[in-house]
Amino acid sequence: MREGMNSAPADDELATSAKLAAPSAPPGGTTKKGTLISRPLSDRWSLTIRCVRLMTAGLVAAAIAFPGCASASTAVFDDFNGPAGSAPNPASWSYVTGHGWDRGVENYRTANAVLDGQGNLAISAVESGRGFESGRVQTKNKLSLGYGKITARIKMPSGQGLWPAFWLVGADEDTTPWPESGEIDAIELVSGTTTYFTTIHGPRSGSSQPYQVQFSGAIPDLSTDYHEYWVEHVPDGITVGIDGTTLGTFTPQSLPAGARWVYNRPMYAILNLAVGGDWAGPPDASTRFPATMLVDWFRWEPM
């Protein structure tokens, strides 16, 4: 989801195709077969983050390995209740504003990511005389998430040129710049809601080009209702899914040659709705604005 990155598969950039072991389904759930692709990525600049919050006993090992980055001490649940037009809980969320945060062409504004008064965070993209405006929030400097399950229940917008995303970045990014800090894209939907993309990004030894490993595939339309998008993050393992369906599991064995596993660290979360750019392409006459990504709740359950 970062600037200078394109998560879409491209034959001219394809370095390695890898096959993972079949993922296991959660209790009462299913698994879904997708396409796993790993390839290098173009250069990008990095954002910075400092970690806050107290460390739980179960995360002592991670904190020793990454001493600048401690995790939240208890489970987190945000149901986005509050008056219409108000900001999400400032103890957990901050705004990202302006241009250039990703490959979209939108301008992020605080007014485009507010509570709707009905128990949702409404991230809305609009077209104005100034171009496209949208919203982006993150737990940077507020909440870092250690090993456990991270879930957001979201109703996604659909339309040409829309690019909603729920993703995670290593919480020690100020001292360990991206891609060394790692990135986990729980879900990206690009100009449509019947193909999913879930991706990890990280560094290559001896190369300035990051890599990505990705699951993608067809799925029933995700814009018709709310769905739970989740990541189970454990040492040497990242499992991603939607509702009761597991989309795939990433492990160190998933990586292409020369790639390094950098995900054994706390992360921070990002929710945003990008518009346009060279992957999603521009909106067209069929795209309806305002387009809104409704987030019913966000939850982190520690191990």
WOZI-V862490 format. One record per run of one state. SS is the DSSP state (alpha for helix, beta for strand, coil for the rest). FROM is the first residue (numbers start at 0). LEN is the number of residues. If there is no record, write none. Layout:
<<SS | FROM | LEN> <SS | FROM | LEN>>
This chain:
<<coil | 0 | 10> <alpha | 10 | 3> <beta | 13 | 4> <coil | 17 | 12> <beta | 29 | 2> <coil | 31 | 3> <beta | 34 | 6> <coil | 40 | 16> <alpha | 56 | 9> <coil | 65 | 10> <beta | 75 | 3> <coil | 78 | 15> <beta | 93 | 2> <coil | 95 | 2> <beta | 97 | 1> <coil | 98 | 8> <beta | 106 | 2> <coil | 108 | 1> <alpha | 109 | 3> <beta | 112 | 3> <coil | 115 | 5> <beta | 120 | 8> <coil | 128 | 2> <beta | 130 | 4> <coil | 134 | 1> <beta | 135 | 3> <coil | 138 | 6> <beta | 144 | 1> <coil | 145 | 2> <beta | 147 | 8> <coil | 155 | 6> <beta | 161 | 9> <coil | 170 | 12> <beta | 182 | 8> <coil | 190 | 4> <beta | 194 | 8> <coil | 202 | 1> <beta | 203 | 1> <coil | 204 | 6> <beta | 210 | 8> <coil | 218 | 8> <beta | 226 | 8> <coil | 234 | 2> <beta | 236 | 6> <coil | 242 | 2> <beta | 244 | 6> <coil | 250 | 1> <alpha | 251 | 3> <coil | 254 | 4> <beta | 258 | 1> <coil | 259 | 7> <beta | 266 | 9> <coil | 275 | 1> <alpha | 276 | 4> <coil | 280 | 10> <beta | 290 | 12> <coil | 302 | 1>>
